[in-house]
Amino acid sequence: PFFKSLRQIFQNPQSWWLSIYSGFVFAPVMVFGGLWGVAFISEAFSLSNNLAAQSVSMIFIGFAIGAPIFGWFSDWIGRRKVVMFWGTLVSLLSISAIVYAPGLSNTFLTFLLFLFGFAISSFLLCFTMIREITLPVLAATVIGFMNAFNALFGAVSDPLTGKFLDLTWDGKIVDGARIFSVESYKIAFITLPIYLIIALVSMIWIKETNCKTSKPISLP
């Protein structure tokens, strides 16, 4: 029954912790890769919009390469959580360097963008983990539950970043569009490392599945 299915998911703390982790990790991809990254790189590294967009695309190339590699590697070692932890940590360090490290060359910037996408793709293992702790008949429902967190965190984070940019805007306008300074972006992007730090902390309450389907909680 529908409501019993929801109770099965809602009353399992692991469903919540995995979804919270997923939301906090995915939001930086939405904010930087999906919306604000091109404008920041164009302004901070004096690149044309076309070259900046090509640079940001390295995030998604890294993401596409990293996701199957992390899936295979976690199956090989029989652990999920440790792979997610190190992937999230590396993505935290790489996005922090992209935004805040001074004097990056274009080549090293491209590498860091690729590394960020590659490392952060490890978070997709949480979809496997939430499936491993849930009854097969509820697989689609619990994946939808987790995806709702990703959509919600992204929907909140994009305008929140824009709000921070507006608060620090110095009034510069080019062709009718607001132009934000590099310092404004650095202030607005403080949410990105904070999100990833929160995601790392949330992993304290996530239990390792050891790549095995565990017996889900049973409800009357």
Disulfide bonds with the S-S distance in Angstrom:
none
